[in-house]
């Protein structure tokens, strides 16, 4: 998994006209509730790279993730994400992200696709 993420970043960064900035550190905590019942928090401690290639911007990052489930011990897993964004027009951007999180039994994956319109 890490090989694919870093290979993609390397391929993008060696494209003609590509600009690479980095590395950077990103610490992010995501918590969840169901109604007023707290469920869990996942805190990512990532190191990453970002850059531009033509009209696209991209990033790749990964590292440990602390998973704190209410009433359970905290687990340490590995997580990462890679994303790309394009300016479709002056006001419209399109973006996507692929992420993963290891687990005791299976690895979880996620995707994100979106558009952003600025006024």
N, C-alpha and C positions, 0 to 999 in steps of 0.2 A: 504494500500500500504506500509506504513512504517513498519507495523507489519511483512509483508512478507519479506521485505529486512533485518530487524534486526533478524528475526527468522532464515533466511538463514545464516547470519553471525554467529549467536550463534551456529547453528548446525555444521558449518564448524569448528569453533574454538574449539568445544568440541570433535572433531574427534581425535582418537589416533594419536599422532605424529604431531598434529597441533601446529603451532606457531603463536601467535598474537602479532602484533606490533601496537602501536597507543595509543591514538588517534592522528590524524593529522588534520590540517586545509588546505583546498585547495580553493584558490580564483582564478577563471577563467573567463575571458571575451571572448565571441565569437561574432564577428561582421559579418554582411553580406552586400554585395553590389550586385547590378544587373548592370553590366557595370560599369559606373562611378557614379551611383546613390546609395548613402548610404541608407540602409533600416532600420537596427536595431542593437542593441547590447544587449546581455543577459549576465549578470554577476552573477555567482554563488558564494555564500559564504557557503561552505560546511565544515562539520565536519565528519570525517570518521575513519574507522579502516581498516587495511590490515593485511594479514598474509599468511601463507603457510600451506598446508595440503598435505603431500606426495609430489607428483610431481607437484601439482597445487599451483599457487599463486592466491589470491583473494583480493577484496576490496569491501567495501560498504560505501557510503557517502551520505549526504543529508543536506538540509538547505534552506534558502531563496534565491530567484533569483530576481534580479532587471532587468526588461524588459524595455528597452528604445527604443521606435519606433520613427523614424524620424517624427517630427511634432506633436507628441502626448505626453501626460503625461506619466511619468514613473510608471509602475505597479510593485508591489511586489507579487511574487508567491512562491510556494514551488517546489523544484526540488531535484532529487536524482538519483544516479546510482549505479549499482553493476556490478562487472566484475570478470572474471576468466581467467587465462592463464595457458597453459601447455607447457612444453618442449617436443615436439614430437621426436626430435633428438637433437644432440649437436648444430646444426645450425638452426633448424626450430622450431619456436614457433607458437602456435595457441592460439587465444584469442577471447573473446566475452564480450559484455557489454549490459546491459538493462538499459534504462533511462526513466525518466518521468518528466513532467513539468505541473503543474496545470494551469488552465486558467479561464477566466470569465465564460465560458459556458461549456467547456469540458477539460479533462486532455489529454495531448499529450504524446505519448510513442515513444521510439526509440530503435533500436537495432543496434549493430555493431558486425560484425564477420570479422576476418582477420587472415592472416598468416604473419609472419615476418621471413625472411631468412637473417642470418648474415654470412659474408664472413670471 
